[in-house]
């Protein structure tokens, strides 16, 4: 039968008691910097004095490679329906801090696109006139990451805000740019325009000044949003083979990363890919064939030589059933699945130990409740996975000890996934893999995933309330809500280890 209390299907003949898993598993010029900062303190609507429809024109060579004249615009954020309440509190703190110190600050990239679309941005990226060293001095917990394209990670309220600097990005566009500079623009416009040219797609090339209530659109991004079109900033044949900057993934060819991102954006937003971009994607699709030269730590458990089922693929398959392009999850969920599988691959476990471990993740570390459910499991596990041993009856102390050992193994796997020496060693057999100073899992993501698992060894978390009900709240999941991520982690593991037989 299905355990409705857990909120996911699991063929246990287990009666559950309450409360355990009940319904589970335009332009405004502020009078002063201070008044401008006050405008961002609360969820007040941005006001405007005037609406500046367009500024000037720019000769551009878009993804078709055909030169044309497109007007670049300064748009009123209020006319676009953007208010300060749509900016996350941590992002407002970073904006206010830098603005108060006299620097220019803007929101850039996909977050501006999402604000125009009335969607909740997953992340808020900021660009500033401050040097990165000045940004680092402005915050108590801030680090500069990346050597090729350095940015700052500002840690606030369990959130990481990425802050880039005009000074480190201005040299990233070559002299052979496909765009001529806008006619009649001033120095600030030129710097903003130059930075926007570095974006991948025009809909990601918007820049928002929340203090002046202006959205700068130098590339026709708003027009493409209205047309539901994904179009590259520079000719697609060039753009899709370019380095994608600080977000480059260690394990994938660069062109594939940008191709994948374009397809993902189109699918998530329900947009179409422009004809020229689609043509280039088709021509470069052979890059996918090079993925066998990359690796997820190249484990024997990932590419099996025998005919037994692949547990990692089954885990991701079950996760895929819960998600969709318009129903995303926070990256901490799939990273936690990777670390969990890595630990099982290193040391196969009793399926009852896996069950108890997952229950502890869900309920915030209540070992008594977890063991009570595990004792009532009668349905056999999926014996096709080499990562699972034959079940053996264990007393409570032994079972608890095994669960704690699994938690230790998961933490060790996660540590290795963030260690550049371990990654370099794993990639040594892949001579054609791209070189990078980045590690697979950044520090902020590592810390988030640690929080998912820390309840196992720490005992019941005071004040933690486990997810109630089976319905997934996708906005919370996308933002990395701890109860939501833990609920879905347990759900995925149970659906994999104890699948419903059709």
C-alpha positions as CSV (number, residue, x, y, z in Angstrom):
1,X,0.0,0.0,0.0
2,X,1.0,3.6,-0.2
3,X,2.1,5.5,2.9
4,X,-0.1,8.5,2.6
5,X,1.4,10.0,5.7
6,X,4.7,10.3,3.9
7,X,3.2,11.9,0.9
8,X,4.9,9.5,-1.5
9,X,4.2,6.0,-2.6
10,X,6.0,3.2,-0.8
11,X,4.7,-0.3,-0.5
12,X,5.0,-0.8,3.2
13,X,2.4,-2.6,5.2
14,X,2.8,-0.1,7.9
15,X,0.1,1.6,9.9
16,X,1.3,5.1,10.8
17,X,0.3,7.2,13.8
18,X,-0.2,10.9,14.1
19,X,1.5,13.3,14.2
20,X,4.3,11.4,12.5
21,X,4.4,12.4,8.9
22,X,0.8,13.7,8.9
23,X,0.2,14.4,5.2
24,X,3.9,14.2,4.3
25,X,6.7,12.4,3.2
26,X,10.8,56.2,-16.8
27,X,13.2,57.7,-14.8
28,X,13.4,58.8,-11.2
29,X,16.3,60.8,-9.8
30,X,16.4,60.5,-6.0
31,X,17.1,63.6,-4.1
32,X,20.0,61.9,-2.3
33,X,21.7,58.6,-1.9
34,X,20.0,58.2,1.5
35,X,16.5,58.7,0.1
36,X,17.3,56.2,-2.7
37,X,18.3,53.6,-0.2
38,X,15.2,54.1,1.9
39,X,13.2,53.4,-1.2
40,X,14.5,49.8,-1.2
41,X,14.1,49.1,2.5
42,X,10.5,47.9,2.4
43,X,8.0,46.4,-0.1
44,X,7.0,49.8,-1.4
45,X,6.0,50.3,-5.0
46,X,8.5,52.1,-7.1
47,X,7.3,55.4,-8.4
48,X,8.3,57.3,-11.5
49,X,8.4,60.9,-12.7
50,X,8.5,60.1,-16.4
51,X,8.6,57.3,-18.8
52,X,11.6,57.3,-21.2
53,X,10.5,55.1,-24.1
54,X,13.7,55.0,-26.1
55,X,17.1,56.6,-25.9
56,X,19.0,56.1,-29.2
57,X,19.8,53.5,-31.7
58,X,22.6,51.0,-32.1
59,X,23.8,49.0,-35.2
60,X,23.8,45.4,-34.2
61,X,24.5,42.1,-35.7
62,X,22.2,39.6,-34.0
63,X,22.1,35.8,-34.2
64,X,21.3,36.0,-37.9
65,X,24.5,37.9,-38.6
66,X,22.5,40.5,-40.5
67,X,23.2,44.0,-39.5
68,X,20.2,46.1,-38.5
69,X,19.4,49.2,-36.4
70,X,17.6,48.5,-33.1
71,X,16.6,51.2,-30.7
72,X,18.0,50.8,-27.2
73,X,15.7,51.9,-24.5
74,X,15.4,53.2,-20.9
75,X,12.2,51.7,-19.6
76,X,10.3,52.7,-16.5
77,X,10.3,49.7,-14.1
78,X,6.8,50.7,-12.9
79,X,5.5,50.5,-16.4
80,X,7.0,47.0,-16.6
81,X,5.2,46.1,-13.4
82,X,8.4,45.8,-11.3
83,X,8.3,46.9,-7.6
84,X,10.8,46.8,-4.8
85,X,8.9,44.1,-3.0
86,X,9.9,41.7,-5.8
87,X,13.5,42.0,-4.9
88,X,14.6,39.6,-2.2
89,X,15.6,41.0,1.2
90,X,19.3,39.7,1.0
91,X,19.6,41.3,-2.5
92,X,18.2,44.6,-1.2
93,X,20.8,44.6,1.7
94,X,23.6,44.1,-0.8
95,X,22.3,46.9,-3.1
96,X,21.7,49.3,-0.2
97,X,25.2,48.7,1.3
98,X,27.0,49.4,-1.9
99,X,24.8,52.3,-2.9
100,X,25.3,53.9,0.5
101,X,29.0,53.7,0.0
102,X,28.6,55.7,-3.2
103,X,28.8,53.0,-5.8
104,X,26.5,52.4,-8.8
105,X,24.6,49.1,-8.5
106,X,22.3,47.3,-10.9
107,X,20.5,44.0,-11.0
108,X,21.5,42.1,-14.2
109,X,20.7,39.0,-16.1
110,X,18.0,36.4,-15.7
111,X,16.6,38.0,-12.5
112,X,15.6,41.1,-14.5
113,X,14.0,38.9,-17.2
114,X,12.0,37.1,-14.5
115,X,10.9,40.3,-12.9
116,X,9.6,41.6,-16.2
117,X,7.8,38.2,-16.6
118,X,6.3,38.5,-13.1
119,X,8.2,35.4,-12.0
120,X,10.1,34.9,-8.8
121,X,13.8,34.9,-9.6
122,X,15.8,32.0,-8.3
123,X,18.9,34.2,-7.8
124,X,19.6,38.0,-7.9
125,X,22.8,38.9,-9.6
126,X,24.3,42.4,-9.1
127,X,26.9,44.4,-10.9
128,X,28.6,47.4,-9.4
129,X,31.2,50.1,-10.1
130,X,33.0,49.0,-7.0
131,X,36.2,46.9,-7.3
132,X,35.8,43.4,-6.1
133,X,38.2,44.1,-3.2
134,X,36.0,47.0,-2.2
135,X,32.9,44.7,-2.3
136,X,34.7,42.2,-0.1
137,X,35.5,44.9,2.5
138,X,31.9,46.0,2.5
139,X,30.6,42.7,3.9
140,X,31.5,40.5,6.8
141,X,31.3,37.3,4.9
142,X,32.3,37.8,1.3
143,X,34.8,35.9,-0.9
144,X,36.2,36.4,-4.4
145,X,35.8,33.3,-6.5
146,X,37.2,32.4,-9.9
147,X,40.4,33.4,-11.5
148,X,39.5,33.7,-15.1
149,X,36.2,35.7,-14.5
150,X,36.3,36.6,-10.8
151,X,33.1,37.6,-9.0
152,X,32.2,38.1,-5.3
153,X,30.0,35.7,-3.3
154,X,28.2,37.7,-0.6
155,X,26.7,35.5,2.1
156,X,23.6,36.9,3.7
157,X,20.7,35.2,5.5
158,X,21.7,31.8,4.3
159,X,21.7,33.1,0.7
160,X,24.6,33.8,-1.7
161,X,24.3,36.9,-3.8
162,X,26.7,37.1,-6.8
163,X,28.3,40.5,-7.3
164,X,30.4,41.3,-10.3
165,X,32.3,44.5,-11.1
166,X,32.4,46.6,-14.2
167,X,36.1,46.8,-13.8
168,X,36.7,43.0,-14.2
169,X,34.2,42.5,-16.9
170,X,34.9,45.4,-19.3
171,X,37.8,43.6,-21.0
172,X,35.9,40.4,-21.7
173,X,34.4,41.6,-25.0
174,X,37.0,41.5,-27.9
175,X,37.8,44.3,-30.2
176,X,35.9,42.5,-33.0
177,X,32.5,43.0,-31.4
178,X,29.6,42.4,-33.7
179,X,28.0,45.6,-32.4
180,X,28.9,49.3,-32.9
181,X,28.6,51.5,-29.9
182,X,25.4,53.3,-29.4
183,X,25.4,56.8,-31.0
184,X,25.3,59.7,-28.6
185,X,25.6,57.6,-25.4
186,X,27.5,58.8,-22.4
187,X,30.2,57.0,-20.4
188,X,27.8,55.2,-18.1
189,X,25.6,54.1,-21.0
190,X,28.7,52.8,-22.8
191,X,29.9,50.8,-19.8
192,X,26.4,49.3,-19.3
193,X,26.0,48.5,-23.0
194,X,29.4,46.9,-23.1
195,X,28.6,44.6,-20.2
196,X,25.3,43.6,-21.7
197,X,27.1,42.4,-24.8
198,X,28.7,39.7,-22.7
199,X,25.4,38.0,-22.0
200,X,24.4,34.9,-23.8
201,X,20.8,35.8,-24.9
202,X,19.1,39.1,-25.4
203,X,16.4,38.3,-22.8
204,X,19.3,38.0,-20.2
205,X,20.9,41.3,-21.3
206,X,18.7,43.6,-19.3
207,X,20.0,45.9,-16.5
208,X,17.8,47.3,-13.8
209,X,18.6,50.3,-11.6
210,X,16.1,50.1,-8.7
211,X,17.0,53.5,-7.4
212,X,16.4,55.3,-10.7
213,X,13.5,52.9,-11.5
214,X,14.9,52.3,-14.9
215,X,15.4,49.1,-16.9
216,X,18.2,49.5,-19.5
217,X,17.6,47.5,-22.7
218,X,20.4,47.9,-25.2
219,X,19.8,44.6,-27.1
220,X,16.1,44.4,-27.6
221,X,15.6,42.0,-24.7
222,X,12.2,43.3,-23.7
223,X,10.9,43.0,-27.3
224,X,12.2,39.4,-27.4
225,X,10.4,38.7,-24.1
226,X,7.2,40.1,-25.5
227,X,7.7,37.9,-28.6
228,X,8.6,34.9,-26.4
229,X,11.9,34.5,-28.3
230,X,15.3,33.1,-27.2
231,X,17.9,34.9,-29.4
232,X,21.7,35.1,-28.9
233,X,23.3,38.5,-28.4
234,X,26.0,37.9,-31.0
235,X,25.8,35.5,-34.0
236,X,24.6,32.2,-32.7
237,X,27.4,30.2,-34.5
238,X,29.9,32.2,-32.4
239,X,27.9,32.5,-29.2
240,X,27.2,28.8,-28.7
241,X,30.9,28.0,-28.9
242,X,32.0,30.8,-26.5
243,X,33.2,30.3,-22.9
244,X,30.1,31.0,-20.7
245,X,32.2,32.8,-18.1
246,X,32.1,32.2,-14.3
247,X,29.3,29.7,-14.6
248,X,31.2,27.3,-16.8
249,X,30.7,23.7,-15.7
250,X,33.9,21.7,-15.1
251,X,32.5,18.5,-16.6
252,X,30.9,19.7,-19.8
253,X,32.1,21.2,-23.1
254,X,31.5,24.9,-23.1
255,X,29.3,24.9,-26.2
256,X,27.1,22.2,-24.8
257,X,26.6,24.2,-21.6
258,X,25.3,27.2,-23.5
259,X,23.2,25.1,-25.8
260,X,21.7,23.3,-22.9
261,X,21.0,26.6,-21.1
262,X,19.2,28.1,-24.1
263,X,17.0,25.0,-24.5
264,X,16.3,25.0,-20.8
265,X,15.3,28.6,-20.7
266,X,13.0,28.2,-23.7
267,X,11.3,25.1,-22.1
268,X,10.9,26.7,-18.7
269,X,9.4,29.9,-20.0
270,X,7.5,28.4,-22.9
271,X,9.5,30.5,-25.4
272,X,10.6,29.6,-28.9
273,X,14.2,29.6,-30.0
274,X,14.9,31.9,-32.9
275,X,15.4,30.3,-36.3
276,X,19.1,31.3,-36.5
277,X,19.8,30.1,-33.0
278,X,18.0,26.8,-33.6
279,X,20.0,26.2,-36.8
280,X,23.2,26.7,-34.9
281,X,22.1,24.4,-32.1
282,X,21.4,21.7,-34.6
283,X,24.8,22.2,-36.3
284,X,26.6,22.0,-32.9
285,X,24.5,19.2,-31.4
286,X,27.4,16.8,-32.1
287,X,29.1,18.3,-29.1
288,X,26.8,16.1,-27.0
289,X,28.7,13.1,-28.2
290,X,31.7,14.4,-26.3
291,X,29.9,13.9,-23.0
292,X,31.3,10.4,-22.7
293,X,34.7,12.2,-22.3
294,X,33.4,13.8,-19.1
295,X,32.4,12.1,-15.9
296,X,30.5,12.3,-12.7
297,X,33.6,11.2,-10.7
298,X,33.8,8.3,-13.1
299,X,32.5,5.7,-10.6
300,X,32.1,2.1,-11.5
301,X,28.6,2.4,-10.1
302,X,27.7,5.0,-12.8
303,X,28.7,3.1,-15.9
304,X,28.0,-0.5,-15.1
305,X,29.7,-3.3,-16.9
306,X,27.0,-5.8,-15.9
307,X,23.3,-6.1,-16.6
308,X,22.1,-4.9,-13.2
309,X,20.1,-1.8,-12.7
310,X,21.8,1.6,-12.3
311,X,20.7,3.1,-9.0
312,X,22.0,6.6,-9.8
313,X,20.0,6.8,-13.0
314,X,16.9,5.4,-11.2
315,X,17.3,8.1,-8.5
316,X,17.4,10.8,-11.1
317,X,14.6,9.2,-13.1
318,X,12.4,9.4,-10.0
319,X,13.4,12.9,-9.3
320,X,12.6,13.8,-13.0
321,X,9.0,12.5,-12.4
322,X,8.5,15.2,-9.8
323,X,10.0,18.1,-11.8
324,X,9.4,19.9,-15.1
325,X,10.8,22.9,-16.9
326,X,8.2,25.1,-15.1
327,X,8.6,23.1,-11.8
328,X,12.3,23.5,-11.0
329,X,14.2,22.5,-7.9
330,X,17.1,24.0,-6.0
331,X,20.4,22.5,-7.0
332,X,21.0,21.4,-3.5
333,X,18.5,18.6,-4.1
334,X,20.3,16.9,-6.9
335,X,23.7,17.5,-5.3
336,X,22.4,15.8,-2.2
337,X,21.3,12.8,-4.3
338,X,24.8,12.7,-5.9
339,X,26.5,12.7,-2.5
340,X,24.1,10.1,-1.1
341,X,24.7,7.7,-4.1
342,X,28.4,8.3,-3.9
343,X,28.4,7.1,-0.3
344,X,26.3,4.0,-1.2
345,X,28.6,3.3,-4.1
346,X,31.6,3.4,-1.8
347,X,29.9,1.3,0.9
348,X,26.7,-0.7,0.0
349,X,24.2,-0.7,2.8
350,X,21.3,-2.6,4.3
351,X,18.1,-1.2,2.7
352,X,16.6,-0.7,6.2
353,X,19.6,1.5,7.0
354,X,18.8,3.6,3.9
355,X,15.2,3.8,4.9
356,X,16.0,5.0,8.4
357,X,18.5,7.5,7.1
358,X,15.9,9.0,4.7
359,X,13.2,9.2,7.4
360,X,15.7,11.1,9.6
361,X,16.3,13.5,6.8
362,X,12.6,14.1,6.5
363,X,11.7,14.5,10.1
364,X,14.6,16.6,11.2
365,X,16.5,13.8,13.1
366,X,13.9,12.1,15.2
367,X,15.5,8.7,15.5
368,X,12.7,7.2,17.6
369,X,10.0,7.9,15.0
370,X,12.3,6.7,12.2
371,X,13.1,3.4,13.8
372,X,9.4,2.8,14.6
373,X,8.5,3.0,10.9
374,X,11.5,1.0,9.8
375,X,10.5,-1.9,12.1
376,X,7.2,-2.2,10.3
377,X,8.6,-2.5,6.8
378,X,7.6,-5.8,5.2
379,X,7.9,-5.2,1.5
380,X,11.2,-6.3,-0.1
381,X,13.5,-3.7,-1.6
382,X,14.7,-3.5,-5.2
383,X,17.4,-6.2,-5.2
384,X,18.8,-5.2,-8.6
385,X,20.9,-2.4,-7.1
386,X,24.5,-3.5,-6.1
387,X,24.5,-0.5,-3.7
388,X,22.0,-2.3,-1.5
389,X,22.8,-5.4,0.6
390,X,20.5,-8.1,1.6
391,X,18.4,-6.9,4.6
392,X,19.5,-8.1,8.0
393,X,17.6,-7.6,11.2
394,X,19.5,-5.2,13.5
395,X,18.7,-4.1,17.0
396,X,18.0,-0.4,17.6
397,X,21.6,0.4,18.7
398,X,23.2,-1.4,15.7
399,X,20.7,0.2,13.2
400,X,21.3,3.6,14.7
401,X,25.1,3.1,14.4
402,X,24.8,2.0,10.7
403,X,22.7,5.1,10.0
404,X,25.3,7.4,11.6
405,X,28.0,5.7,9.6
406,X,26.1,6.3,6.4
407,X,25.7,10.0,7.3
408,X,29.5,10.1,7.8
409,X,30.0,8.5,4.4
410,X,27.7,11.1,2.8
411,X,29.6,13.9,4.4
412,X,32.9,12.5,3.2
413,X,31.5,12.1,-0.3
414,X,30.3,15.7,-0.3
415,X,33.7,16.9,1.0
416,X,35.4,15.1,-1.9
417,X,33.0,16.7,-4.4
418,X,34.2,20.2,-3.3
419,X,37.9,19.4,-3.2
420,X,39.8,20.5,-6.3
421,X,42.6,18.0,-5.8
422,X,40.1,15.1,-5.6
423,X,38.4,16.3,-8.8
424,X,41.7,16.8,-10.6
425,X,42.6,13.2,-9.7
426,X,39.2,11.9,-10.9
427,X,39.5,13.8,-14.2
428,X,43.1,12.7,-14.8
429,X,42.0,10.1,-17.3
430,X,40.1,12.6,-19.4
431,X,42.8,14.5,-21.3
432,X,40.3,16.4,-23.5
433,X,38.3,17.7,-20.6
434,X,38.3,21.5,-20.2
435,X,40.7,23.0,-17.7
436,X,39.3,25.2,-14.9
437,X,40.3,26.6,-11.6
438,X,36.7,26.0,-10.4
439,X,35.5,23.0,-8.4
440,X,32.4,21.1,-9.2
441,X,30.4,22.2,-6.1
442,X,30.8,25.9,-4.9
443,X,31.1,26.6,-1.2
444,X,27.6,28.1,-0.8
445,X,26.0,25.1,-2.3
446,X,28.1,22.8,-0.2
447,X,27.0,24.5,2.9
448,X,23.3,24.2,1.9
449,X,23.7,20.5,1.2
450,X,25.4,20.0,4.6
451,X,22.4,21.5,6.3
452,X,20.2,18.9,4.6
453,X,22.1,16.1,6.3
454,X,23.3,17.6,9.6
455,X,20.1,16.6,11.4
456,X,21.0,13.0,11.2
457,X,24.0,13.2,13.5
458,X,22.8,16.2,15.4
459,X,19.6,14.6,16.7
460,X,16.2,16.1,16.5
461,X,16.4,19.8,15.4
462,X,14.7,22.2,17.8
463,X,11.9,24.0,16.1
464,X,12.2,22.1,12.8
465,X,8.8,21.3,11.3
466,X,8.8,18.6,8.7
467,X,6.9,19.0,5.4
468,X,3.2,18.3,5.7
469,X,1.1,17.0,2.9
470,X,2.1,15.4,-0.4
471,X,1.8,18.5,-2.6
472,X,5.1,20.0,-3.7
473,X,5.4,23.7,-3.3
474,X,7.6,24.3,-6.3
475,X,8.4,28.0,-5.5
476,X,9.8,26.9,-2.1
477,X,11.6,24.0,-3.7
478,X,13.3,26.3,-6.2
479,X,14.4,28.6,-3.4
480,X,15.9,25.7,-1.4
481,X,13.4,25.6,1.4
482,X,14.9,23.0,3.9
483,X,11.6,21.1,4.7
484,X,10.7,21.0,1.0
485,X,14.1,19.8,-0.1
486,X,14.3,17.2,2.7
487,X,10.8,16.0,1.9
488,X,11.6,15.5,-1.8
489,X,15.0,13.8,-1.0
490,X,13.2,11.2,1.1
491,X,10.5,10.8,-1.4
492,X,12.9,10.1,-4.2
493,X,15.0,7.7,-2.2
494,X,11.9,5.7,-1.1
495,X,10.5,5.5,-4.6
496,X,13.8,4.2,-5.8
497,X,14.6,1.7,-3.1
498,X,11.1,0.4,-2.5
499,X,9.4,1.0,-5.9
500,X,5.7,0.2,-6.5
501,X,5.4,-2.8,-8.7
502,X,3.1,-2.2,-11.6
